[in-house]
């Protein structure tokens, strides 16, 4: 009985790991597709947005939504 429970647990963990990998690969592919389509911004733009959002959160304001460029 104990070995059967361990087998079920291991199967569940492996299934989760597989799903996690599939989702990670899909996210990476989406990022590459966006980059190839010109949908990206410079690090300086990103850093400025993060600074702005951080200062807004410090005073309780809602951060702006990122631009979809």
RAHU-V157162 format. One record per run of one state. SS is the DSSP state (H for helix, E for strand, L for the rest). FROM is the first residue (numbers start at 1). TO is the last residue. If there is no record, write none. Layout:
SS&FROM&TO, SS&FROM&TO
This chain:
L&1&1, H&2&36, L&37&42, H&43&58, L&59&69
